[in-house]
């Protein structure tokens, strides 16, 4: 698999890990550097007597790493250092098979990839119907209680809400979890973060989404199949993989990913862009905080494979079922880009189809970045998200230097979070 330093940098879980990995990208800190049929491995000298054993599996598009260091970050700084050394073409690499510890890990990955899917046990339709009826009853009771709670909250007013203790919000969220409504519980937990906005617009919109969720559930039988699927997704019911819709697109460009902590879970969002059609697809990966999550796909690398969309009135979430080729470095495509002026129309159309949508993936350009904004050359501008760290922003800005660029990122109706960028001179036409 072809690697560039920029692609490796995009795999870093945070700026501190990237900086530490860059310091380790020096051959003198590695007593052993070796490769063996798509596997990189080496020994990184740390502060202890024994060096850390590091391995990176590049045999598939889904990159994974293993290290004997105690870090819980994936990839850790040692894996990043090893990848950067390889991407930079630094030092001479021996051709040697990895030690037994890494061999067992690699064998396990291979076995999981090649293991045929067991035939699903045929479900009893009668039992399924009974189980769903029981859950529906429980969810309906939980949403009825939520409607009363919301009515009291609005009647008491914003000032009274600000004086509530956090235990009030947590208690209501816990009751919704008991009613098997994790999506509604998550929305309730977000309310305290909106209470102190001076004008209260964000809070009002948020409470409106909660109320709409309740009303949609009451009228779920009259909803279309896509709308009903979006309602169940907003309530965070499991994805029905039997209802996935195959895409005609087969070549996908990974245009970036981001990882967040949600309760006890680590959630990674990976965005793909169809090379021929410009279709946007969102892949979601979940892991407990204690579990390892693979590094994922390399940003700005092309994948070929079968992808299927989840049912929705606004298709975005998808499942990549197979990958057929090794990833190939590819810049963003200018022909699928939107101008900043088109963003409002795009967002309005998305919300009209799915009012619980939290973000869309969008390719913008040509634009340039400042410390606080994405700016168009027609005088338009949109704010950057607060979570965009300055070091990451200037890393992207440095890729474009002073020329126009194309950037893919997440837009939530208020701010833009850039995930990848290609200078105009490199953007594919």
C-alpha angles and dihedrals in degrees: 000000000000115000134190127194088243092055091049091049090054090057092061113113091220143352093264092056091049092050091049091047091052090054089053093050090096120109092220090066092058118072088185130032118172143154133201124183099321096331122110119199139164148149117258117202110229133173092285129077095253118062120233116257110228130186134178123192111214096163093104136032089255100078118208134181139196129195135174091223118107095243117125093202118107116240095021123209091266093054090047090050091051092049092047092051090053094044092049092049088235122164129352118290124215120224102233136138114249122256122270094266092059093038091060091049092049092047090053091052091049092049092051091049095048098038108114115238111258114240109261115246110249109255121228105244092206093053091045090054092050092049093049093046090053092049092046090055091050093047092048091053091048093051092047089055090047091054091055091047091050091049091053091047093053094043092052091051138223096293093057091046091055090055095055117108121243089248089069092059093041091049093053091047090050091053090053091051089053087053089054093250104126093157093056090045091055091052091051091051089055094058098083090058090059100045098089099052103120100228096036094222095130091048092050092050091047094051088047090057090051092049091047089052090057094047093046090053091052089053098036094124091063095050124103118249094259093046091048090050090052090051092053090046091052088052086050098239114163118279113262100227092185088069097053115133116220117232122226088219114097106173116069132182116212102226099182147300139224133197128214137178114238112180107300093345135086110217123196122194115200119187126208129190122203109237097211101035106021091237113166120221129185121207118196124203124186131194136162114255091250094052127084119249121202117247091248130211123341112253116246092018123123121237128192118207152098117295130182128197124227114240110272143137086240110037113220113114112079146163121233102216102182140006116210105186142029115272116268123205108250131167125228116280117243093203093070097047126121125214120236088250091061093053096084092053092046092051093046091052092049093051092046088058097039116015092187094058110129100191145353130215112235139173113223131190164220089002141131130221129233128182091274109015149044105228131199124211090242092066097264121129140178128198123256118237117263091238093066103107117218094238091053092046093051090046089059092042090052090057090060095036105186100330127095115274144192118233134187120207149130122288120194098179092266109050143006127237110199116216103173139005139195124191113240091247090060100038113116115246 
